[in-house]
């Protein structure tokens, strides 16, 4: 007589139900981990803990440089960290006392970070914002209290108070300081060694006080563009991309995810979406369109709806922009369910095996 257990029909039915319940529980666990609406602003765009109210308003097209092509100011105004040479003829104990170097004879005075100047026998006074002539007049009147008719000469010899930041396709990117001889965009680029041959000279960007302006430095025929004589200001940020970098990236629920070159005339956001065969009418979430843009202050994320975009179709993209159109929640559920369908067939197979084994026994 066989010692193998004999299963009743009721026991077989219970075992079948248990197997199916286990399969369903596995599905629920997978659904709980896979169908949560992704945090597009964090997971895909690389910025975590970004709250909804922290999105920046979408910027409009880069304004032209009209109004910036004013003649450069010829008068230089002293600023912090500039170096002055103050000479009082016949009195070496007055005026500048710090030797510029160990071998040289020239003595200099450094304007302090608070904009003040310190000289022997007179109280420190603020020179920041003054012209050299203004500073000379004040120093002369101060020394006139201890010297009869002092002969004072003031010259600015070091210029470190007005930085302009250069990035991109420059021969020597970095910081250039404005001075009486370096005032315009052309002067600044010349100080940086000029643009490299691969530079997109017709698509530079100037950032000034959080406002962006497009720079047409050279025309298509190589002649000087309207941005050449822009008067620069302290704190300006100038960037010229390489021609190979003059692209935008579009991905997500669009007809064709791709790297899109920017034409000479520029490209608007709505035009870029059209160039990739539009958006998917079934799966695209038109209420959550994201744009990631690099700036001197770091990465910024802009969010806009398609309805808002249609109201502002001239929003211009910039080199390196990344545009993302995510899927809707329903599209996520549909895709998750499609991924789980193979598990359903596995579950049926397991149930059939269980039935076969129990019946045979």
Secondary structure, 3 states (H helix, E strand, C coil): CCCCCCCCHHHHHHHHHHHHHHHHHHHHHHHHHHCCCCCHHHHHCCCCCCCHHHCECCCCCCECCCCCCCCCCCCCECCCCCEEEEEECCCCCCCCCEECCCCCCCEEEECCCCCEEEECCEEEEECCCCEHHHHHHHHHHHHCCCCCCCCEEEEEEECCCCEEEEEECECCCEEEECECCECEHHHHHHHCCCECCCEEEEEEEEEECCEEEEECCECCCCCECCCCCCECCCCCEEEEEEHHHCEEEEEECECCCEEEECCCCCCEHHHHHHHCCCECCCCEEEEEEEEEEEECCEEEEEEECHHHHHHCCCCECCCCCEEEEEECHHHHHHHHHHHHHHHHHHHHHHHHHHHHHHHHC
